[in-house]
Amino acid sequence: MGISGLVIGQDVTTAVFGAMNAGYFGGYLWQSTGRRSRRIGAAALTLVSGASIVEAAFSQSLFWSQRGDLFSSGQWALLRMPLLAATLLISAIIIRRALA
């Protein structure tokens, strides 16, 4: 597996965990009878998580259509790390809360 595989893996992982996050916060939004501020927060995190899925798909389409013209594969993978890290950290918070 080369750098291209890493780029694919990053975006697939981002999309999978983004979908999990969107599902969790979407479910919280629909089932919650809690405070308005919590529902607004859940709505915002649902949108952000959904956007991470769309962005990962867009990243893949751009990566494969512009292969080598925009950035090297290593630079592309490095640029994708912050979104992957953020998505994984949100998932860690959800998992921690579910286990508590």
C-alpha positions as CSV (number, residue, x, y, z in Angstrom):
1,M,0.0,0.0,0.0
2,G,1.5,3.3,-1.1
3,I,0.7,6.9,-0.3
4,S,-2.3,6.7,-2.6
5,G,-3.7,3.9,-0.3
6,L,-3.1,6.2,2.7
7,V,-5.1,8.9,1.0
8,I,-8.0,6.6,0.3
9,G,-7.9,5.2,3.8
10,Q,-7.9,8.6,5.4
11,D,-11.0,9.7,3.4
12,V,-12.8,6.4,3.9
13,T,-12.1,6.5,7.7
14,T,-13.2,10.2,7.8
15,A,-16.5,9.3,6.0
16,V,-17.2,6.3,8.2
17,F,-16.7,8.0,11.5
18,G,-18.4,11.2,10.1
19,A,-21.5,9.0,9.4
20,M,-21.3,7.5,12.9
21,N,-21.1,11.0,14.4
22,A,-23.9,12.4,12.2
23,G,-26.1,9.4,13.2
24,Y,-25.4,9.9,16.9
25,F,-26.1,13.6,16.9
26,G,-29.0,13.3,14.6
27,G,-30.6,10.7,16.9
28,Y,-29.9,13.0,19.9
29,L,-31.5,15.9,18.0
30,W,-34.7,14.0,17.2
31,Q,-35.1,12.2,20.5
32,S,-34.0,14.9,22.9
33,T,-36.4,16.8,25.0
34,G,-33.5,18.6,26.6
35,R,-32.5,22.2,26.6
36,R,-32.6,24.2,23.5
37,S,-28.9,24.9,23.6
38,R,-28.1,21.2,23.5
39,R,-30.5,20.6,20.6
40,I,-28.8,23.5,18.7
41,G,-25.4,22.0,19.5
42,A,-26.6,18.6,18.3
43,A,-27.9,20.1,15.1
44,A,-24.6,21.9,14.5
45,L,-22.5,18.7,15.1
46,T,-24.9,16.8,12.8
47,L,-24.2,19.3,10.0
48,V,-20.5,19.3,10.6
49,S,-20.4,15.5,10.6
50,G,-22.4,15.4,7.4
51,A,-20.1,18.0,5.8
52,S,-17.1,15.8,6.7
53,I,-18.6,13.0,4.6
54,V,-19.3,15.2,1.7
55,E,-15.8,16.7,1.9
56,A,-14.1,13.3,2.0
57,A,-16.0,12.3,-1.1
58,F,-15.1,15.5,-2.8
59,S,-11.5,15.1,-1.8
60,Q,-11.3,11.7,-3.4
61,S,-12.8,12.9,-6.6
62,L,-10.4,15.8,-6.7
63,F,-7.4,13.7,-5.8
64,W,-8.0,11.2,-8.6
65,S,-9.0,13.7,-11.2
66,Q,-6.0,16.0,-10.5
67,R,-3.5,13.2,-9.7
68,G,-0.1,14.8,-9.3
69,D,-1.2,18.2,-10.6
70,L,-2.2,19.8,-7.4
71,F,0.0,18.3,-4.7
72,S,2.1,15.2,-4.3
73,S,0.3,12.3,-2.6
74,G,2.3,12.8,0.6
75,Q,1.3,16.4,0.8
76,W,-2.3,15.5,0.1
77,A,-2.3,13.0,2.9
78,L,-0.8,15.5,5.3
79,L,-3.4,18.1,4.4
80,R,-6.2,15.6,5.0
81,M,-4.9,14.8,8.6
82,P,-6.7,17.6,10.5
83,L,-10.2,16.6,9.3
84,L,-9.5,12.9,10.1
85,A,-8.1,13.8,13.5
86,A,-11.1,16.0,14.3
87,T,-13.6,13.4,13.2
88,L,-11.9,10.7,15.3
89,L,-11.8,12.9,18.3
90,I,-15.5,13.6,18.1
91,S,-16.0,9.9,17.8
92,A,-13.9,9.3,20.9
93,I,-16.0,11.6,22.8
94,I,-19.2,9.8,21.7
95,I,-17.7,6.4,22.5
96,R,-16.6,7.6,26.0
97,R,-20.0,9.0,26.7
98,A,-21.7,5.8,25.5
99,L,-19.5,3.7,27.8
100,A,-20.0,5.9,30.8
